[in-house]
């Protein structure tokens, strides 16, 4: 190859390089300048020049030749290279270095100008924050510069927060948030597998032998139960120690078993509340001790009780009065607002995330009221229709079921009211039987799950107003239901607890938990079920017969699907115990409880 051919190769390469850089706003001519300033061939070094020319000629001609021809030429070149002098081999090595430099220059000029050194690093991070985990993983494989940016701690910390992993942590708590994100994803996959295969730990919470379970409530793995003996017990199922303490009453002179029955119990992260048949209300602070911090008395029996899940607000309904209690800035409990309604209240809920002034929703027969403590205003949401059968609230909406007027006239429905717009949004359902339960607060966005006396569990799409899915879950009616982003857990009047994967419309498993199942609450790693009898008087009392007593006393079970995450000490002081015995066992839940309908 002569000098003309080499000049032709150089000219063609410079034209292609100019065409590749034409659309760009920023150009980097350093590589072209280095190519132009390369050392000239020294006269008399014909072997080196011929080696460079032959190598360039091979680059130009190699792409158009067939494989056989290229292989033949390679063999010929190997023979020729072995017969060359040391000076010729030195010239060939210089040609290889020249081509390597050319390739490096091409790679450098093909760098994406977006990540030029002139671009601030913070601006690149701000652009990358809109990528998800898969896109960040792909970007990390592009180049070293992209890898450094795609693995920045700020990006992976933000992904952890967006997917709900370690929500209470700060970015300085861990040194490698990408690794933490991977561990959280692996743990989530393990929990989902255990849920589907029914593998984990199960415990039957200890009962009071001579009493019947009256009411059960739970929050974040902490369970509270009230009995006909007047006793109130609290379990922290997040620990290995399931020995539950008693919450004492102020009436120390009362003998055990002489206290009135417990009507309702509620619990949140810091408070426990119990209402009694004689109209008394006890409020305990779980962080300070087992004695009540406030005691309130009504003139009549308390018919409904509500406790806010995010602050210290309690609402009670007795006779025709609704009272809202909250502590002052000094910590003293006081009446925040008091309302009078024309009928007896059956359902009462507190709207979450309302700020300083609490808001409650009360259902009294065929009337529905919105009660605001700020100005003691009573707004009528629903009136002069069929009676309300169930109620649930979220931060923005209220959902309640109403009885039907018969198949000929109008079926049972669920009405959805918007608190922001101040009007009714949807009418859902229109079925023959009445709705018995509705869950709006725990459902995914734009979805709601309900249970009906016809035994079906329905998922409602709040955007279109249609029924997204209907499952035939129980024979005697649905008594409790809850859903998350992939599963539904329902309890029936016949005592079965069923777990469904509603994405595949498939029942994963079911277990008998005593009839009826009145309470269901689950998280990503645990499940609480409670059988609360309708009759508080024990029939055929025979304490020597465990089976007879078990049938009528009620039953609470705790399922844990992440056994290795259980702590040995409860974070709540009131639930701490010095007992070293562990009342929990790791097992296959499919074999733990056969269908023993006792």
N, C-alpha and C positions, 0 to 999 in steps of 0.2 A: 504494500500500500504506500503510495507516494504522498508528498506533502499536500497535493491538491485534494486527495481523498480525505485527509485529516482536516483540512480547512472546510471541506464540504460538510463533514460530520459536525464540526464545531458550529458552523453557521446554522445548520438544521436544528441543532440542540438549542441554540440561542433563540430561534424563532418559536420553537415549541414552548420554551420557558416564558417568552414574552406573551404568548397567547394565554398561558395558564394564569399569569399574573394580571392580565388586563382588567377583569371585573373587580379586582380588589382595590380598596381605597389606600391601603398601606402596602408598600413594597419593600422588600428587603434585598438590596442589590449586593450584599456582602459576598454571597457565594459566587455570583457572576464576576465580581471583581477579583476574587481569589482565583477563579478559573482563568481570567485574562492575565493575571500577574504570575502565572505558573512559570517555573524556570524553563528557558528555551533549551533545545537540544544542543549539546556541545558539539562543534564540528570535530569530526574524526571518530565520534562514537556512533558509528553506523549501526552497530548491533543494537544499541538502545533505541535508536530511531526506528529501525526496522521492527523491533519488538513492540514499541508503542503503536506503530502503524498496523501491524498484524493484529494486535489486540483490539484496536478500534474497529478494524475491518471485520473482525469476528463478531463484535457487538452489533454492527450494522447488518451483517448477513445472517447471523444465527437465527433471528426470529423467523425468516422466510424459508429456511431449509427444513427438509423433513428430518425426523429423528435419526433415521439410519445415516443420512449424510453427515449430521452433526456428530454422531458417534464415530464415524470413519475418520472425520477430520480430527477429532480428539485423539484417536489412537495415533494418527500421523504426527500430531503435534507432540505427543508424548515421546515418540521415537526421536523427533527432531530436537526436543528439549534435552534428551539424554546425550545427543551428539554435539550440543552446543558447548562453546567454551565458557569458562567462568564469567568472562565479561558479558557474554550474551545472557547468561542466567541472571546476572545483576541487572541488565537492562529489562528483562522480563519482570523482575521484582519491582522495578520502578514503575513499569506500566500498570501493574496491579495496584500499587499504591495510588497511582493517578486515578484509576477507575473507582477505587474505594473513596477517594476524596470527592469524586463526582457524585457518587451515590449519597454520601453524607450531605453534600450541598443540596442535592435534590430533596432529600428528606427534610432538611432544614427549611427549604423554601416551600415545602408542602405543609408546614405547620399551619394550623388554623390561626389566622391573624387575631381572632377574638381573644386569645390568651397570649397576646404580646406582653412583654415585660412592662409596657407602659400602662396596662390595665390594672387598676387597684384590686388587691386581693379581696377586699370587702365587697366590691361590686360583683365579683365573680361568685362569692358566697350568696349574695342576694339573688342572683339569677338562678343558682342551683337549688335554692330552697323550694322551688316549685316542682321538683322532681320527686318521684316516689322511690321506694327502696330498690325496685328492679332497675329503674332508669339510672340511679346512682351507681349500681353495680356495673352496668354496661359502660357508663362514662369512665369508671375507674380503670377499665381495660384499654382505653384509648392511648394514653401516654402517661409519663410520670407526672407531668403538670396537672393533668386531669385527675389522676389518682390522688394526689395531695389534696386537691379541692374537694373531690367527691367523698373523701373520708374525714372531712373536717368534723370536729366534735359538735359544733353548733347544729349541723345538718342532722346528725343522727340523734342528738338530744331532742330536736324538734319532732323527728319521726316517732320517737318513743312517746312523747306527749300527745301527739295526734292519735296514736293507736291505743292510748289508755294505759301504757306501761309506766309504772312508778310515777303517778301523777303528782305526788307531793315532794318529789326530789328536785334538787337544783343541779345545774350543769357542773358544778364543782364537786359533786358527791362521788363521781366516778371518773376515771382517767381515760377509759375507752368506751364510749357510748355505742359504738358499732357492735362491740362484743356483747354489751349488755342487751342491745336490741336483739341480737341473735339468740341469746339465752332466753329472753322473754318469749320470743317466737317458738322456741323449742318447748318451753314449759306450756305454752298455750296449746301446742299440738298434742302434748302428752295428756293434758287435761281433757281435751276433746276426745281423744282416743279412750280414756278411762270412762268418760260419760257414755260413749257409744257401747263399750263392752261391759259396762256395769261392774267396774273393778274399783275398789277403794276400801275405805273403812266405814263401818256402820256401828252406831251405838243407840241403844234405847235409853233415853234419859230417865233417871230415877224418879219414881212416882211416890206419892204419899199414900200409904196403904189404906187408910180409913177415910179417904176423901175422893171426890169425883172432880175431874178436870172441867173447869168452867170456861176458860178462855186462854188463848195462846197468841203471842205476837213475837216477831223477831226482827232484828236489824243488824246487818253486817255480821252474821254468825252468832250474835248474842240473843238468847231466847229467854222470854219471861212467861210464866204460867201462873194462873190463879186457880184456887181450889175452893170447894164447898166448905172446907174447914176454916177459910179466911186466910190461909197461908199463901204467900207470894214467893216464888222461887225464880232464880236467875241462873242460867248456864252460859258459859262462854265456850262455844263449840270450836273456837279457833285454837284451843289448847288441848293437850293430852289429858288434862285433869277435868273430868266432867262432874265433879262433886259440886252441887249447886248450893249456895248459901240462901238462907231465908232473909227476906226483907222484913224487918221488924216494924210493928206498929207502935204508936205512942202509948196505947192503952196497955201498959205492962201489967195492970191488975187483972186483965182478962186471962182466963185460963185457956190453954191450948184446946182448940175445937169449939170454943164458945163464941168465937168471932162470927160476924155475919158472912154470908157467901160473897165471893168476889164476882162482880158482874162483868167487868172489862179490865183488860191490861193492855198497856202500850209501852213501847220502849224506843229510844233513839240512841245516838252515840254517847249521850251524857246523862239522860234522864230516864227514869222508870216511873210509870203512873199506874195506879190501880183504883178502880171505882167499886164500891161495896153496895150491897143491897139496901142498907139503911141510909144511903145518900151521902156517905162520907167519901172523900177523895184524898188519897195519899200521893205525895210526890217525893221521889228519892233522887238524890244526886249520886250517880254511880262512882264518881271520882272521890267522894268524901267519906262515905260509909253506908251502913245498912239501915240507918234510921232516917225517917222522912225529914225533909227540909221544909215542907209546908203541908198543912192539912186544911182542907176546905170542906164545908158542910152544906148540903142542900136540904131543903125541907121535904123532898120526896125522892123516890128512887131515881137513880141516874139511868137514862134510857139510851144514851149514846155518848161516846168518848172519842176524842181525836187528839193526836199529838203531832206537832210539826216535826218533820224529819231533818230540818236544817237549822232550827233554833229552838229556844225554850219557850214555846207557846202551847198551852193546853186549852182545849175547848170541851165543854160538857153541856149536855142537854138534859134537863130535869123538868118534868111537867111541861109548862109552856114557856120556859125560860131557857135561853142559851147564853152561857157565860164563857168569856175568854179570859184566861189568866196568863200573866207573863211577869217576870221579875223586873224590878226597877234597876236603875243604874247602880244603886247601892247594894243590890242583891236581894231586896225584900220583894216577896211575891205580892201581887195586887191584881185587882180586877181591871183588865184593859178595856173591856166593853161588855155590855149586857144588852140582850135583845129579847123581845117577846114575840112569839109566833102563835097563830090561832089554833094550831093542831100539834099533836105529839110528834116529836122528831124521831124518826127511825134510823136515818143515816146522817153522819156528820164527818166532814173532812176539812182539813186546813190546806189552803193553797200554798205550795212551796214558793220560795224565792220572791216574797212580796216586800222585803226590806224591813223597815222599822215598824210599820203598822201591819198587824196580821189580818188575813182575810180568810173567812170560812165559808163553806157551802153546806147548807142543811136541807134535808128532804123530809117533809112532814106530810105523809099521805099523798095527795095529788098536788102539793105545793112544793116549789123549790126556791130557796132564798140564797142570795149572795150577801154575806154579812161582812161589813168593813168596819174594823175597829177605829180607823182614823177619825171618822165623823159619825160613828154609830148608825150608819146608813144601812137600810134593809131593802135590797133590790129583789124584786120578784122575777125569777127566771122562767118559771113554768107554773101554770095554774089551770085548774078546772079541766083536767084530763084524767086518763087512767092513772092509778097509783104507781109510784116509783118502786122498782124492785131491786135495784143495785145502783152503786154510785162509785165513781173514782175521778180524781182530779190530777192535772199536771200544772205546770207553771203557766200555761197559756189556754188550756181548754178544760172543759167539764164534760164528762160522759156519764149518762145515766139511762138505765133501762126502764121502760114503762110497760104495764100490762096491756095485753091486747083486748079487743072488744069482740073477739070471735072471728073465725075464718071468713065468715060472710061479710062482716063489717070492716074490720081492720085488725091486722096481726100485731104481735108484740114488736116493739122497736127499741133502738138505742138512739137517743138524741145527743148530739154533740154541740156544745155551746162554746163560743169563742169569748174569752175574757178580754182580749184586746179590742176586738171589734164590737163587743157588747150585743151580740145577736146569735141566733141559732144558725149553725152551718149545715149540718147534715141530719138526715133521718136514715138510719141503717137497720137492716134486718127485714122486718115485716114477716115474722114466722108465727106459727100457730101457738107454740108453748112460750112461757115467760123466760126472760133472761134472768139467770140467777147470780152471775158474777161478770164483772168487766174489769179489765186491767189496762189502763191507759198510761200510768206513770212509769211502769217498768218496760213498756214496749218500745221497739225501735222507732225512729222518726217516721211519721206518716202511716204508722200501722197501729192497730189495736186488736186485742184478743178478747173474746167473750165466751162464756159458757151458758148453756141453755138447759131447761128441764127435759128437752127431747134427747139429751145425751150427746149433743154435737158441740164441738169446739170450732169456732169460726174466727178467721183472721180478716179484719176489715181494712180496706185501703181508704184512708182518710182523704186522699187526693181525688179519687174518682167516686167514692161513695159505694163501691161495689164490694162484694165478698170475695176476697182473694183466694181463700181456701176454707173448706168445710170438712171436718173430720168426725167420723162416728166413733167417739171415744169411750162413752160409758153407757151402761144399760139403764140406770136409774136416775140419770141426770148428773150434770156437772156442778160441783160445789165450790171448786177453787181452780184458778188457772193463772199461769204466768208464762211469758215468752221472752226470748232474747233474739240475737241476730241469726240463729240457726235452729233453735229447738223450742219445743213447747212442753211444759210439765203441767199436767192436769190431775185433779183429784175428783173422785166420784162419790155419789151417795152409797154405792155398794162397797166402798172401802179400797178401791184400787187406785194406785198412783201410776200414771202412764207418762212415758217420755217419748216424744215424737221428734223426728227430723223433718220439719215441714218443707225443706227444700226438695226432698225426695218423696214427700208424702208417705213416710214409712215409720211405723212404730218400732222404736229401738228396744224397749223393755217395759215391763210393768211389774209392780210388787204390791202385795196386800199390806195395808197400813191401818186397818180398822175402819169401820164405817160409823158415821160419815167422815170424810176427809175435809175438815173445815179450814185448814191453814196450809198454804204452800208458799215457801220462799226459797229461792236459790240464787247463787252467785256462780262465778266461773268455776269454783272449786268445791262448793258445798251445796247441800239440799236439806231443808228442814220441812218435815211433814208432821201434822198433828191431827189426831182423831179426837174431836170434841163431841161428846154425846149430847143429844138434844135434851135428855132428861137428866137432871142433876140429882135425882134420888136413885140410889143403888138398889136394884132389884135382886132378890134372892141373895141377900148378903150372907156370905159364908167365907170368912177370911181364911179358912183352912183350904179352900178350893181356889187355887190361883187362877184357873181357867175361868171360873165364874166371875171372879173379881175383875179380871182383865177385860172381860167383855163389856163392862159397864163403866169403868173408871176413866177411860181415855188413854191415849198413847201418843208419845212424842218421840220421833226418831230423827237422828242426825246422820247424814251421809257425807263423807269427806272423800273427795277424789284426788287430793294432793296430800297424801299422808306425810310425806317428807317435809311439808311446809308447816306442820303443826308445831306450835311453840309449847314449852313446858310450863310457862307461867303466863297468866292472863295479864294484859295491859290494864285491865280495870281492877282497882284495889278491892272492890266489893266482891269480885269473883275469885280472888286468890285464896288458895287453900294449902295447908301443909300436908295433905294426904299424898302419899307416894304411889298409891295404887292407880293403875291405868284402866279405866273402864271402857276401853276401845280396842278393837281387834281388826287387823287387816285381813280381808277375805274377799271372795268372789260373791258379790251381792246377788248374783243369779241363784246361788245355792243357799244363801243365808236365810231367806224367808220364803218357804213354799206357801202354797195357797191354803193356809190353815184358817179357814173361816170359823173361828171359835166364837 
